[in-house]
């Protein structure tokens, strides 16, 4: 394959990845890494390096629009980012350099399946049934977001330390697999902390860039970030993320989850099969 065709395919795939990443809050890495490894034959370490750059681009492209629209909980995102950054810098990025490629592929496929499962089972607009967190109130982590039908909706953040712990796992996965680990971030906020789904999604987009940056430094030092691979991916994801940010406020969450899950399940089985059969 010549460089022109490689660049075109990588750009087109990244465009789709950025769109999905912005709409679901899961980052573009879940599409980028299978595209590069399965479709274009790129070594998984270099694919992870390019993915980390794309995740940073996704966050940059979507986060500004979400903040402007009033969906992102900035204070909550900054608080949880402490755990994800530590997890990414200390654990994941180091483990990815010592684990065999096939093992990383199988782990990645398993995370994709988990992503698809959790995406389809989540329900937005949950009713608060647990005591209000005093720490969340003291640190001003509670918030509100606009709704086209109901106006401004207020919500209370719950179980902040349970969510904080899950963010450490999210950071570990980000460093190990080169993804934004948005599935764990959204899971922690939506299921544990009882944050509304659209707020969870947009706050995840706000956070993933910082998490990815912590891992990208290590990958860059080891030579796994190459401009011919990362550049078309970054540009495509950035454009897709900006488009996705505008579409999110108009689309219903359940359709986003179902469509995303179908794509992810297919990619997951491909990654697991390739990893177990030694074809990577």
N, C-alpha and C positions, 0 to 999 in steps of 0.2 A: 504494500500500500504506500503510495507517495504521500509526501507531507501535506499537499494541498487537500487531498481527500480526507486524510486523517483529521486535519484542522476543521474541515467542514462538518464531518460527522460528530466530532467532539463538541463543536459549537452548538449544533442542533440538539444533541442530547442534553447539553448543559442548559439550554434554553428551557427545555421541558422540566429538567431537574429543579431549576430555580423557581419555575411556576408552581410545581408541587410543593417545594420546600416552603414557599411563602404562604400557600393556602393551608397547609397542615401544621406548620410550625416545627416540622421534623428535619429541616435542613435538606440541601440538595445531595448530600453524600450517599443517601440510600439509593439514588439512581446513578450518580456519577461513577461510583466504584464498580458496580456490575457492568456498566457501559464500557469502561476502560479495560477492565480485566477480561470479561467474557466476550465483548464485541470487538475490541481493538487489540487484545493481546498484550496489554501493558502490565508489567510487574506490579503486584498489589501494593508494594511499598511506595512506588512512584504514583500509583493511583490514589493512595491515601494522602500523599503530599499534595497532589492537585485538588483532592476533595477538600482538604482543610482550607486551602485558599478559596475554593468555591463557597464553602460554608461561611467564611468571613464576608465574601461578597454578598451572599444571600442576606445575611444579617444587616449589612450596610444598606442594601437596596430596599429591604422591606421595613426595617425598624423605623426609619425617619417618617415614612408615611403612616405607620401605625401609631407612633407617638403623636403626630399631628392630628390624627383622627380621634385621639383620646382613649384608645383601647389599652395601651401598654401601661402596666404598673411599674414605673421606673424604680421606685424605692424597693419594691419586692425583688425585682430583677437584680439590682445591685447587691442586695443582701444575700441572695442565693448564689450569686456569681462567685462569692468567696469560696464556697464548697466545690463548685465545678472546676474552677481554675486550679485549685490545689490538687484535685483528683487527676486532672489532665496532665499537669506538669510533673507530679511526683510518680504516678503509677503507669497510666496508659501509654504514654509516648515511649517510655523505657521498655515496657513489655513487648511492644510491637516490633522492636528491633531484635529480640531474642527468640520469639516464638516462630516456628516454621510457617511458611506461607499457607500451606493447606489447613493448618489449625486455625489461622486467622480467618480464612475463607469460611470454614464451618461455623465459627463463632459469629461471624458477620451474618451468615444465613439465618442462624438461630435468632439473632437480634431482630432481623427483618420480620421473621414470623411473629415474634412477640409484638413488634410494632403494629403489624396488621391486626392481630387479635385485639390489642388494647385500643386501637383506633376505632374498631367497629363496635366495641362494647361500651364506650364512654357515652354518657348522656349529659347534654348541656343543661344549664339552668337549674342546678341542683338546689334543693331546699336546705337551709342551714339547720342541722339537727344536733350539733355538738356545741358545747359551751364556747363563748367568745374568748379568743386568746388575748390575755392581758398584754403579753409581749408585743403582739401585732398592733394593738392599739397604742401602746407606749412608743413604739418605733414608727408609727404612722404607715403601716403596711397595708391597711384596709384601703379600699378605693371605690371607684365607680366607672361606668362606661356607658356610652350612648347606645340607645336602641331605637330603631326607626318607629316602632309601634308603641313602646312604653316610656319613651323619653330617657332620662338618666336613671340607671339602675345602680344602687349601692350594694356592695357585698362586703362580707367580713372574712378575713383570712384565718384559717384554723390550722392547728397542729404544725406550727412553723418548724419545730425541730425535727419532726418526722420528714417533712419536705426537704429540710436542709440536708439530712442524711442521704436521702435519695439523690440529691444533686451531686454528692460526692461520687456516687456510682455513675451518674451521667457523665461526669468529667473523666472518669476512668475509661469508659467506653469511647468517649470522644478521642482520647489519645491513642487508644488501642486500635480503633477501627477507622479513624479519620472522618467520622460523621459528627453532626451537631448534637447527637444524642438527644434530639428533641423529644423522642418518644418517652424517655424517662423524665425529662423536664415537664412535659405536658401531663404525664401520669401523676407526678408528684403534686403539681399545682391543682389539677382537675379532680383527682380522686382523693388525695390525702389532705390537701389544704383547702379544698372546696372552693376553688377559684373558678368562675365561669369559663366555659370552654374557649370563647373568643379571646378573653383576657389571657388565658393560659397559652394559647397559640401565639398571640402577639408578643407576650412577654418572653416566651421561648425564643422567638426570632430576635428579640433585643439582646438576649443572653448568649446565643450560640457563637457569635463572632468573637467574643472575649475568650470563651472556652477553647475555640479552635486556635486562636492566636497563641495560647499557652503551649499547645502541642506543636504548632507549626514551627516555632523557634527550634525545637529539637530536631524535627524532620529536615529543616533547612541546614542545620549544622552537619547532619549526616549525609547531605547531598541528595535527598529524596524529592526535593522540589525543583523541577526542571521547567524552564520557561516555555519550551515548545508544547508541553503537555498542559501546564497550568494556565497559560494565557488564554487560549480559546475557551477553556472551561470557565474561567473566572468571568470573562466578558459575557458569555451566554447565560450564566447563572444570574449575573447582576441584572441583565435585561429581563429575564424571566421573573425574577423576584419583584421587580418594580411593577410588572404587569399583574402578578399575583396579589400584591398588596392592594391594588385597586379593585380586584375582583372579589376579595374576601368579604368585604362589607356587604356585597350584594347576593352572595350565595348562601345556601343553607348548609349547616355543618354536617348533617347526616350524609348528604350526597358527596361532600368532600371526603369523608371517611371511607365510604364504600368504594369510590373510584380509586382512591389511594391504595386501599387494601388489596384490590385485585392485582394491581401492578406489582406491589411489594411481594405478595405471595409467589408470584411467578419468578421474580428475581431471586427470592430466597431459596427456592428449590434448585435453581440453576447454580447458585453459589455453593450450596451444600453438596450437590452432586459432583461438581467440578473439584471441590476440595477433597471429598472422600475418594474419588477416582484418580487423584493425583494429576489432573489435567491443567493445573495452574502453575 
